[in-house]
Amino acid sequence: MSTDVTTESASQLDPAEQRAIDAAIDALLAEADPRTLDPIEFRRRRYDHGLAWVYFAQGFGGLGASPQAQAYVERRMRAAGAEPVDSALFFLNLAGPTIHTHGTDEQKRRFLRPMFSGEEKWCQLFSEPGAGSDFAGLATRAVRDGDEWVVNGQKVWNTLAHLGDWGMLVTRTDPDQPKHKGMTYFAVDMRAVGVDVRPLRQMTGEAEFNEVYLTDVRVPDANRIGGVGEGWRVSLTTLMNERVSIGGGGGVTPKRGSGPIGEIVGLWEQLPSSDRTSARLDRLMSLWARAETLRLTNIRASQARRAGNPGPEGSTSKLALAELNKSIYEFGMDLLGAHGMVGFDFTFRRPDSLNDDTWGDPRHAFLRVRANSIEGGTSEILRNILGEQVLGLPGEPRVDKDLAWSKVPRN
């Protein structure tokens, strides 16, 4: 396999498609130098040239290209000096494909460009205190009132919601339908009257997550994404893209030996020779092999990905990543020994990105990656999905699947 990912990505493209993409990139760079232009303005122009989500339709930030062309575009942007996407814009890879797949042309024109440029940040309002793993059991109500919907409820574990301008909100609009029906998806203005965002302090000291209370929030029907009662189907697009993004298959493929495993290899190399025992080396190499297997799986998954609706590869990668990260940083703490118990700042803070400057500290990462097996779908739920939908194993008994939501017993 080639070590030049740019060449590798280009070789997989249809020659005519690559010529069209190269022409669009050349035209963009001829009028806009990413090294001197304001990043938001550069990303606006990139969107206008169809180089935002290159696999989207023309006129909506894309060129109608194949999904694997995205990695090629990203590599060329980095080579030209464009800044990597701010991690605070993580949700553009969730909200963007969802709106492109299910939204109206008017919604695409309204939301996609400022979302990609970073002028408007998005967050996700899915989980609730009583509907986490059982997302379809959500209770936040939206009641129609003319051309608006009145929303009441509580959401929780909302990443970076304190920075969000818009939220991806799923509500219960018909409680007399079974729980997977009667749900409706909205784009909600996070600055609207009645939206209250409160921090949730984590054991790292950060408040990256939030809880959001919605009290008589009025949402225009024009901000409804998809049909009334189709919220579950629309949500699946968001959830599958979330798992691809968390699992590592949503962007540029990392280099071999980079990321968490690279940090631990660096820590290993700093140890005195007396501490680099053969047993520890065996453990390190086992982790390295798992990390490389995941990286290669992500390459394959990104090649098979379909615009807006990834397959089960996202669930596979997300599950593998969550368990691998925990194992990697547990090993890192073992290498640090007593030093792993001191020297970390637990001061309360509300970060402005997904990764603050302590992410590279194994002591911070050891605590933070506990959340990897919860966020974006718990590891237990992902095993159920893979067992039932990929391996064809019998599902767990579900006695409430066909009951009206209003008749399902709840705590």
ZIHU-V200260 format. One record per residue. N is the residue number from 1. OMEGA is omega in whole degrees, 0 to 359 (* if undefined). Layout:
# ZIHU-V200260
((N OMEGA) (N OMEGA))
This chain:
# ZIHU-V200260
((1 180) (2 175) (3 178) (4 186) (5 179) (6 178) (7 180) (8 181) (9 182) (10 183) (11 181) (12 185) (13 171) (14 183) (15 180) (16 179) (17 180) (18 179) (19 180) (20 180) (21 179) (22 180) (23 179) (24 179) (25 180) (26 179) (27 178) (28 184) (29 178) (30 182) (31 186) (32 178) (33 183) (34 181) (35 182) (36 183) (37 174) (38 185) (39 180) (40 179) (41 178) (42 181) (43 172) (44 182) (45 177) (46 177) (47 183) (48 179) (49 178) (50 186) (51 176) (52 168) (53 192) (54 181) (55 174) (56 179) (57 177) (58 182) (59 180) (60 177) (61 182) (62 178) (63 183) (64 183) (65 177) (66 182) (67 183) (68 178) (69 182) (70 180) (71 179) (72 178) (73 181) (74 180) (75 179) (76 177) (77 179) (78 180) (79 180) (80 178) (81 178) (82 179) (83 173) (84 179) (85 176) (86 182) (87 174) (88 178) (89 180) (90 188) (91 176) (92 177) (93 174) (94 182) (95 183) (96 179) (97 180) (98 180) (99 179) (100 182) (101 190) (102 184) (103 174) (104 177) (105 178) (106 178) (107 178) (108 179) (109 182) (110 193) (111 193) (112 184) (113 179) (114 175) (115 182) (116 182) (117 183) (118 177) (119 178) (120 179) (121 183) (122 173) (123 187) (124 181) (125 183) (126 188) (127 177) (128 179) (129 179) (130 182) (131 178) (132 177) (133 176) (134 185) (135 182) (136 178) (137 185) (138 186) (139 179) (140 187) (141 171) (142 182) (143 183) (144 175) (145 183) (146 180) (147 180) (148 173) (149 178) (150 188) (151 175) (152 178) (153 181) (154 173) (155 184) (156 182) (157 183) (158 185) (159 176) (160 179) (161 179) (162 177) (163 190) (164 170) (165 180) (166 178) (167 172) (168 189) (169 175) (170 187) (171 173) (172 180) (173 178) (174 183) (175 180) (176 174) (177 173) (178 193) (179 179) (180 175) (181 178) (182 176) (183 181) (184 188) (185 180) (186 163) (187 184) (188 177) (189 183) (190 177) (191 182) (192 177) (193 179) (194 177) (195 183) (196 182) (197 182) (198 184) (199 171) (200 183) (201 180) (202 182) (203 174) (204 185) (205 181) (206 170) (207 178) (208 179) (209 182) (210 165) (211 185) (212 177) (213 179) (214 183) (215 181) (216 179) (217 181) (218 181) (219 178) (220 177) (221 177) (222 179) (223 175) (224 179) (225 184) (226 183) (227 173) (228 181) (229 181) (230 184) (231 180) (232 181) (233 179) (234 181) (235 180) (236 176) (237 179) (238 185) (239 180) (240 176) (241 177) (242 182) (243 175) (244 183) (245 179) (246 182) (247 176) (248 183) (249 187) (250 184) (251 180) (252 180) (253 179) (254 178) (255 179) (256 178) (257 180) (258 178) (259 183) (260 181) (261 176) (262 177) (263 183) (264 174) (265 177) (266 177) (267 178) (268 183) (269 178) (270 181) (271 171) (272 185) (273 181) (274 180) (275 181) (276 183) (277 181) (278 179) (279 178) (280 179) (281 177) (282 180) (283 179) (284 182) (285 176) (286 178) (287 180) (288 180) (289 178) (290 180) (291 180) (292 176) (293 178) (294 180) (295 181) (296 176) (297 179) (298 176) (299 179) (300 181) (301 181) (302 178) (303 183) (304 186) (305 175) (306 185) (307 175) (308 184) (309 179) (310 178) (311 185) (312 180) (313 180) (314 178) (315 178) (316 183) (317 181) (318 178) (319 181) (320 181) (321 183) (322 182) (323 179) (324 181) (325 178) (326 180) (327 181) (328 185) (329 169) (330 176) (331 178) (332 178) (333 176) (334 179) (335 180) (336 181) (337 182) (338 179) (339 179) (340 183) (341 186) (342 169) (343 181) (344 183) (345 181) (346 181) (347 178) (348 179) (349 176) (350 186) (351 178) (352 175) (353 180) (354 183) (355 177) (356 189) (357 177) (358 183) (359 181) (360 178) (361 182) (362 180) (363 175) (364 184) (365 179) (366 179) (367 186) (368 185) (369 172) (370 182) (371 182) (372 182) (373 178) (374 186) (375 179) (376 184) (377 182) (378 178) (379 180) (380 179) (381 180) (382 177) (383 176) (384 180) (385 182) (386 180) (387 185) (388 189) (389 181) (390 183) (391 178) (392 179) (393 180) (394 181) (395 175) (396 178) (397 179) (398 185) (399 184) (400 187) (401 184) (402 178) (403 171) (404 181) (405 183) (406 182) (407 179) (408 179) (409 178) (410 178) (411 *))
